[in-house]
Amino acid sequence: MCVSTAILAMAKIKKKLTAEQKRARKAAKAERQQKYEWVFMNGKQVRVKRRPTIDGMGVDDYIVQNADPIWLHQNEMWEYIEAEEDESFTENG
């Protein structure tokens, strides 16, 4: 084996990324962080898709806080309708 072949086989020269490539990598990383989150399952760390949110709160929480009873009834979400207690129905007579 000659000397020049041994030197080439030993070290691989890394090329530095250009500014455009660095920006692209940073943008891709930010996009991944918005789409996915890391959780532990069966003792291993895995990446799963994030649950959708509206204004920083879960979709179900947003619906419960902002939907009116008619919309909830039309969409068969009766468990979220709060019963208004009316005294005229509870009185005997």
MOWOSUL-V267326 format. One record per backbone hydrogen bond with DSSP energy under -0.5 kcal/mol. NH is the residue of the N-H (numbers start at 1). CO is the residue of the C=O. If there is no record, write none. Layout:
BEGIN
nh->NH co->CO
nh->NH co->CO
END
This chain:
BEGIN
nh->6 co->2
nh->7 co->3
nh->8 co->4
nh->9 co->5
nh->10 co->6
nh->11 co->7
nh->13 co->11
nh->22 co->18
nh->23 co->19
nh->24 co->20
nh->25 co->21
nh->26 co->22
nh->27 co->23
nh->28 co->24
nh->29 co->25
nh->30 co->26
nh->31 co->27
nh->32 co->28
nh->33 co->29
nh->34 co->30
nh->35 co->31
nh->36 co->32
nh->37 co->48
nh->39 co->46
nh->41 co->39
nh->41 co->44
nh->44 co->41
nh->46 co->39
nh->46 co->44
nh->48 co->37
nh->48 co->46
nh->50 co->35
nh->54 co->57
nh->57 co->54
nh->59 co->52
nh->62 co->58
nh->63 co->59
nh->64 co->60
nh->65 co->61
nh->66 co->62
nh->67 co->63
nh->72 co->68
nh->73 co->69
nh->74 co->70
nh->75 co->71
nh->76 co->73
nh->77 co->72
nh->80 co->77
nh->81 co->78
nh->83 co->81
nh->85 co->83
nh->86 co->84
nh->87 co->85
nh->89 co->86
nh->90 co->86
nh->91 co->87
nh->93 co->91
END
